[in-house]
Amino acid sequence: MSSLIYVARRLALAAPLLLGMSLLVFGLMRVIPGDPAVVVLGYKATPESVRALRETFHLDEPVPRQYLRWLGGVLRGDFGIDYRQNEPIGRMILDRLPVTLELTVLAALVAALIGVPLGLLAGARRGGAADRASLALGLVGISIPDFWLGIMLILTLSLAAGLLPSSGFVFFAESPLENFQYLVLPTLTLAASRAAALGRLTRAAVLDVVHRPFVQFARAKGLSEGAILLRHVLPNAAIPIVTVIGLQVGYMLGGAIVVETIFALPGLGRMTLDAVLERNYPVVQSGLLVVGAMFMVVNLVTDLLYGVIDPRLRRR
């Protein structure tokens, strides 16, 4: 029951945060120079046609009324109509959200499978060759921008070697194999810097635990180093690791925009970027609102995992 109360409380706190974010995004879009009607019709459009289109999309109304109209639609599940394609934005989000979610989840898994073991190994053997190699790889990984790594992977593994496609996407339901092939390079691009950061954090968390008395007692009992790491060190170092993974998943939901653009993935991030360039107000507002809501859900799940990892936290 206490968990349900906690979830309800967090959801209640999320509502004003989403409202504030919607206000911020709505205001920023109105500050950006450019008229959506002119962008849609072209700069050679007559003033009459521009005025008619502005009336059609209620752009001639005062800004507060525009915001209340859009917010009221969102509360009813209606995100509005895309200015360019004249398509319901809710359907556009549902079509593109699975691409972003699949990319983010795969990248988070790859980052965790690489970063956590490397950090464990480096922390357990501080000052050794594995530790120095892990620190060097972590520094390089954090320093490489996603766009540069993505371009290099396209040039080497796609254009030069011809091993993997350079752009595009196939849904898993259509062809699981092609879906995997199209996501390999984007996943590696998005996961690389996150794996490096996670490895460094895991190393620091392990070093904080490895010299505690209960670890020394486990060694005195004759347990192997592997058993000590997995049964004693990792569970006690898991809280900061889970925290960083949760934050990374949230950031990747928004940061996927760069990767989706480089690899021409039809995801939510690319849709939002195209909408910004086209001054497509409702698409940008709705896309960012969905990303913000998912970020809050990820944070809530992360907080609930704390109680699973350490039951003592449930009583706090």
N, C-alpha and C positions, 0 to 999 in steps of 0.2 A: 504493500500500500504506500509506503514511504517513497518508493521509486516512482509510482504513478503521480503522487503529489509533486515530486521534483520535476517530472516531465511536464506536467500541467503548468507549473510555475515558470519553467523555461520557455514554454510556448507562449505564455502570456507576456513575458518580457520580450519575446521576439517580435511581437506585433508592432510596438512603437518603433523598434529598430528598423523594421522593414518600411514603416511609414516615413521615417526620417530619411532613409536611403532613397525612397521614391521621390521625395521632395527635392533632395540634392540632385539626383539624376535629371529630373524634370527641369529644374532651374538651370543646370549646366547646359542642357541641350538648347534651351532658349537663348543662352548667351552666345553660342557658336554662330558666327556669321553665316548668312545664306538663308534663302527662302526655299522651303521644301517644294512649293508649287513651281518655282522657277527651275529647280533641279529636275523635277519630273517632266515638265513640259519642254525644257530647253530654253536657252537664253533668247531665242528668236520668237518666243511665244508672245502673243498680243496681251496687253494689260487686261483685256476683258476675259480671256481664257484663264489667265493667272488668278484673277479675282474670283471667277467661278469655281476654280479648283480649291481655292482657299475656303470658300463657303462650304463646299462639299465636305471637306475634312475639318470644318469648324476652326480653321486657323485664324479666322477673322474675329473670333471671340476674345474677350480679355483672358490673360494667362491664368488667373485663378480659376475661372470657369472651365478652361480647357483641362486643368489639372483635376478638378472635381469630376468632370465628365469621364476622364480616363480612369481615375481611381474607382468611381462607381462601377464602371464596366469590369475592371479587374476583380472587384469584390463579387460580381455576378459570374465570374469565369469568362468574361469577354475581354480579350486583350486589344481589340480593335482590328483595323484593316490595314494591311500593308499598302503604303501609298503607291508603290511602283507596280506590284503584281496584282493588286486588288484581291489579295488572298487573306483569309482569317489568320491572324498572327498566332493564335492558339494552336492551329494545325501546323504552322511552320515550326513552332517550338517543339511540338510532339514529334515531328519528322526528324529534327536535327539533334534533339537532346540525347537520344541513344548513342549517337556517334561520339559526342563529347564524353558521356559517361563511360563508354567502353574504353576510350583512349585513356581517360583519367584513371580508371580502376586498374587497367593493365600497367600503366606507368607506375602507379603506386606499388603494385605487387613486385614489379621488377626492381624498383628502388629499394624496397624492403628486403628482397631476397639477396640483393648485392650489398647494400649498405650495412645491414645488421650483422651478418657473419663477418664482414671485414672489420667492423668496429669491435666485435667480440674478440677476434683474433688479435687485433692491434692492442686492445686494452689488456688482454691476458699476457701478452709478451711485450710489455713496454720497453722501449729502447732497442728491441731486436730488429732484424731485417724486415719482418712482416709489419712492424709498427712504422718504420721509416717509409716503407713502400706505400702503406696505407695513407700516411700523412701526405706524401707526394701526390698520389693519385687523387686524394681528396682536394688538395689545393688546386690541381689542374682542373678537376671536374667542376668545382665551384666557379672557376674563373672563365670557363668557356660559355659564351652566350648560346642560347638555344638556337637562334637563327643561324649562327655560324656553323654549329655542329650539324644542324639539319642540312644545310647546303653541302657540307663536306661529305655527309653520308650519301646524299643524292649523287654527287660527282663520282664517288668511289664505288659504292656498292650497287648503284643503279645504272648510271650512264657508262662507267668504265667497265665494271664487271658484269653488268646485266643480270645480277642475281635477284633483285627485287624491284617492283614497280616504284617509280619516282613520285607519282601523284595519283589521286583518285581514291575511290572507296567502293567496296562491295559489302553489302550487309551480310551478317552471319547466316541469316535464314536462307539467303540465296546461294551462298557457297562458303562453307566454313573455311576451306583451304585458302581461297582467294581473300577472304576477310582477314585471315592471319597474315598473308603476304603483304597486303596493303597497309597493315598496322605495325609491322616490324620496325620500320625506320622511324615513323612518328613516335612510337613508344620509346625506343632507345633515345631519341632526341629529348623527349620530355622527362625521361627518368634519369638521365646522366647526372645532371647537377644536383638533383634531389637525392640520388644515391650517395653522392659525395658528401653532401651536408649531413645526411643521416648516419653515414659511417663515422664522421667526426663526432657527432653527438653521442652515438653509441659508445665510442671509445671513451669519451669523458665520463659517461654514466657508469661504465664498467670500472674505470679507475677509481671512481668514488665508492664503489662497493667492494672491490676485490680485496682490500686490506682490512675489512671489518672483522670483528672477532668471530662471527659465525662462519665466515669463509675459512679462517685459520683453523677453526675447530673441525670443519669438514676435511681439510687437508690432514689434520692429525688423525682422523679416523681412517685414513688411507684411501679416500675416494680419488678417482682419476680426475685429471684436470678437465676433461670433457664433461664428466658428470657434475663437477663443481660448477662449471660455467652454465650448463643447461638447467640444473636443478636448484641452484642457489644464487648465482650471480645474475643471470638473465631475468628471473622473476622480480628481483629487487631493483633492477635497473630499468624495468619495463615502463614505469610511469612516464619519465621524460621521453622515452622512445615513442610510446603511443601518442603522446602530446604532439611531437614533431610530425609524425606520420599524419595525424589528423589535420594539422595546419597545412601540411604539404598538399593533401588531397583538396582542401579548400582553395589553396592558391592555384593548384593546377586546373581547377574548374575555370578560373578566370584566365590563367596564363596559357591555356591551351589555344588561345586565339592566334598566337604567333605560329605554333606548330601547325594548326589547321590551315593557316594561310599559306605556309611554305609548301605543304603537301596536298593542297587543294582538297581538304576534307570538308564535307558538307555538314559541319558541326555548328553548335550554338555560338561559339566564339567568332567564327568566320562570318556567320550571319549578322552578328552584332557589329563587327567592323565594317562590313559593307553598308549596313544601315547608317552608321556614323558618317561615312563618306557621302551618302546620299541624302543626309539630313532627314532620315526616315524616323521621326520622333517616336512613334508608338512602338516600333520594333526594338529600338535601343532601350527604351524604358522597360519594356516587358522582358527583354533578354537579360538585362542586368538585374532586374527584380528576381527572376528565376534563379540566377547564379547566386545572388545574395541569400535567397531562401535555402538553397542547397548547402551553402557554406554554414549556415546556422544549424541545419540538420546534422551535418558532419561533426560540428562542435558538440552537439547534444549527444550523439552516439559516442564520441570520444570520452565525454564526461561519464557516461554510463559504463563504459569499459573500465574506468578507474575502479568502480566498485567490484567488478568481476576479477580484476587483477589483485586488488587488495581489499578484502571484505571489511576491513576496519574503517575504510572511508565511507561505507554506507551509513555508519552511525553518526557521521559528522554533519 
